[in-house]
């Protein structure tokens, strides 16, 4: 069962993480946050922000498939892989320095996913 769940979960996590990266880019391009029509116009006409919504929508549809066909107790923890992908995205796209404590956290998340998959 895990051999079917894992690739679908990885794709769903990539969509979630990709959506977060696109959201950050879109929010950055929209300028300083304000509750004005102008700000929201800039936000909702921004291709990165629109793409973020598409990623979230596709990820949600995939999530519906996952929880319909796999045990929730196995499926839900696999979402934590998106945290791992988010860490790598922070490094690659935003040039963030990742301290040792966070790498330990990534290791623990991955270890937990391995234990759940058994």
For each residue, the residues with C-beta under 8 A, 3 or more apart:
1: 4 5 70 71 74
2: 5 6 74 117 118
3: 6 7
4: 1 7 8 70
5: 1 2 8 9 66 70 74 75 78 117
6: 2 3 9 10 78 117
7: 3 4 10 11
8: 4 5 11 12 62 65 66
9: 5 6 12 13 66 75 78 79 81
10: 6 7 13 14 81
11: 7 8 14 15 62
12: 8 9 15 16 59 62 63 66 79 82
13: 9 10 16 17 78 79 81 82 84 85
14: 10 11 17 18 85
15: 11 12 18 19 55 56 58 59 62
16: 12 13 19 20 55 56 59 79 82 85
17: 13 14 20 21 82 85 86 89
18: 14 15 21 22 55 89
19: 15 16 22 23 52 53 55 56 59
20: 16 17 23 24 52 86 89
21: 17 18 24 25 89 93
22: 18 19 25 26 48 49 51 52 55
23: 19 20 26 27 48 49 52
24: 20 21 27 28 94
25: 21 22 28 29 48
26: 22 23 29 30 43 46 47 48 49 50 51 52
27: 23 24 30 33 43 49
28: 24 25
29: 25 26 42 46 48 49
30: 26 27 33 39 42 43 46 49
31: 39 42
32: 39
33: 27 30 39
34: 38 39
35: 39
36: 39 40
37: 40 41
38: 34 41 42
39: 30 31 32 33 34 35 36 42 43
40: 36 37 43 44
41: 37 38 44 45
42: 29 30 31 38 39 45 46
43: 26 27 30 39 40 46 49
44: 40 41 49 50
45: 41 42 50
46: 26 29 30 42 43 49 50
47: 26 50 51
48: 22 23 25 26 29 51 52
49: 22 23 26 27 29 30 43 44 46 52 53
50: 26 44 45 46 47 53 54
51: 22 26 47 48 54 55
52: 19 20 22 23 26 48 49 55 56
53: 19 49 50 56 57
54: 50 51 57 58
55: 15 16 18 19 22 51 52 58 59
56: 15 16 19 52 53 59 60
57: 53 54 60 61
58: 15 54 55 61 62
59: 12 15 16 19 55 56 62 63
60: 56 57 63 64
61: 57 58 64 65
62: 8 11 12 15 58 59 65 66
63: 12 59 60 66 67 79
64: 60 61 67 68
65: 8 61 62 68 69
66: 5 8 9 12 62 63 69 70 75 78
67: 63 64 70 72 75 76
68: 64 65
69: 65 66
70: 1 4 5 66 67 74 75
71: 1 74 75
72: 67 75 76
73: 76 77 116
74: 1 2 5 70 71 77 78 116 117
75: 5 9 66 67 70 71 72 78 79
76: 67 72 73 79
77: 73 74 80 112 113 116
78: 5 6 9 13 66 74 75 81 113 116
79: 9 12 13 16 63 75 76 82
80: 77 83 84 109 112 113
81: 9 10 13 78 84 85 109 110 113
82: 12 13 16 17 79 85 86
83: 80 86 87 106 109
84: 13 80 81 87 88 106 109 110
85: 13 14 16 17 81 82 88 89
86: 17 20 82 83 89 90
87: 83 84 90 91 98 102 106
88: 84 85 91 92
89: 17 18 20 21 85 86 92 93 94
90: 86 87 93 94 96 98
91: 87 88 94 95 96 98
92: 88 89
93: 21 89 90
94: 24 89 90 91
95: 91
96: 90 91
97:
98: 87 90 91 102 103
99: 102 103
100: 103 104
101: 104 105
102: 87 98 99 105 106
103: 98 99 100 106 107
104: 100 101 107 108
105: 101 102 108 109
106: 83 84 87 102 103 109 110
107: 103 104 110 111
108: 104 105 111 112
109: 80 81 83 84 105 106 112 113
110: 81 84 106 107 113 114
111: 107 108 114 115
112: 77 80 108 109 115 116
113: 77 78 80 81 109 110 116 117
114: 110 111 117 118
115: 111 112 118
116: 73 74 77 78 112 113
117: 2 5 6 74 113 114
118: 2 114 115
